[in-house]
Amino acid sequence: MIENIQKESLDLLRQLIRIQSFSKEEDRTANLIAQFLEERGVKTHRKMNNVWAYNQHFDAAKPTLLLNSHHDTVKPNSGYTRDPYDAAIEGDKLYGLGSNDAGGCLVSLIGTFLYFYPQENLKYNICLAATAEEEISGNNGLELVLPDLGELEFGIVGEPTEMNLAIAERGLLVIDCVSHGKAGHAAREEGENAIYKALKDIEWFRTYQFPKISEVFGPLKITVTIINAGSQHNVVPANCTFTVDVRVTDSYTNEEVLEIIRANVSCDVTPRSIRLKPSSIDKNHPIVQSGIALGKTTYGSPTTSDQALLDIPSLKCGPGFSGRSHMADEFLYVREVAEGVEGYVNMLKPVINGK
């Protein structure tokens, strides 16, 4: 059974690659995913370009686990030397846009869902969600449908990790800051230079050490990345704007980090969003222990995914290698799809069968 699922998963991935599915333009891949599931007797649900489904013997009295990955892609890197939508297999590699990020993960999770779909007496229900707009952290992807999915106990988010276990993921805060001064002529002793005021706050961002240190990530990381001020050489600038990139660890919430920053700087502090939260799962959680028993290693992921939108324990795990994501001539090793299905199934078996 699993061999047939692995083959169908690879075939589905090639079909998905052949369909352009940039963020906000995923309607045709959503159609394909829904059709693929329905042809196998699975009832699907849809909102915009998000498709989800539940196992055949869903029992509202049981907890539910989430299997999630995305079917949108970035636009092709300008360095492509081949057709990004050809889905060509050459040797042991499948080439194509989205093959690694995150097509291999998505089809492996779909295959895993189909493996467990008809089984009775499972300890958990399974909710499969193929979602949109992950690459742009959009509002009409996983975040849109989470209220429709029902109560969830834990989740696996499919992103390329070589099937190792990202048990924590940094959150992201992008903060726009404004230091206010007073305009004046640079030749006279007048005005209040906003750049000088900004420099004091920038130095705080550069040197401040948040007291709580994450066991997985170490210290929280802050980087000032953009600064703008002034209009001409002889005018003391009245305002100085700068942008701060904050990679939040699992030791803090985004709200806590903002509170500390605002208590220590004089500039105006405006976060672009507080949606992208740090996330983690206890190393002793059964799904993590199951993965470790299979020889998988645990680590903390510095990159952000839809995992940041979940308020439940979640594990980021999937076939493929993060370093291939968004690269020119993106590829996935053909064997990684079969390994993905087998890896997910073997990891879930002792958890979902209650043994």
Disulfide bonds with the S-S distance in Angstrom:
none
